[in-house]
Amino acid sequence: MQLVIFDIDGTLTNTYKIDENCFVRAFALEFGIFGINTNWAEYTYTTDSGITQQIFQEKLERLP
C-alpha cells in the first residue's frame, strides 16, 4: 500500500511548495482539472476534503 500526505498548509511538514505542486499535479493527472486556485486561504474549508469538494464544484459542477 502506498500512502501520500499533502500538507498544503504547512502544519505537519515544511514542504509547503512541494506539497502544493503535487496536489495540483494530482488533480491535473487524475481528473483533468487545471488552473486551480492555490491560495488556500480563499477556500471556504481549508482541509484536504474541503478544498477537493470546492474544486470539484467549481470546475466540474459536482461533488467528487
DADA-V437063 format. One record per pair of residues at least 24 apart in sequence whose C-alpha atoms are under 10 Angstrom apart, sorted by the first residue. I is the first residue (numbers start at 1). J is the second residue. D is the distance in Angstrom with one decimal. If there is no record, write none. Layout:
BEGIN
[[I & J & D] [I & J & D]]
END
This chain:
BEGIN
[[5 & 48 & 9.9] [6 & 48 & 7.8] [7 & 47 & 9.5] [7 & 48 & 8.6] [8 & 38 & 9.2] [8 & 40 & 7.9] [8 & 46 & 8.9] [8 & 47 & 8.5] [8 & 48 & 8.0] [9 & 39 & 10.0] [9 & 40 & 7.5] [9 & 41 & 9.0] [9 & 46 & 8.1] [9 & 47 & 8.7] [9 & 48 & 9.7] [23 & 48 & 9.6] [23 & 52 & 9.9] [27 & 52 & 9.0] [27 & 55 & 9.3] [27 & 56 & 9.7] [31 & 56 & 9.3] [31 & 60 & 9.6] [31 & 64 & 10.0] [32 & 59 & 9.8] [32 & 60 & 10.0] [33 & 59 & 7.0] [33 & 60 & 8.4] [34 & 59 & 8.7] [35 & 59 & 9.3]]
END
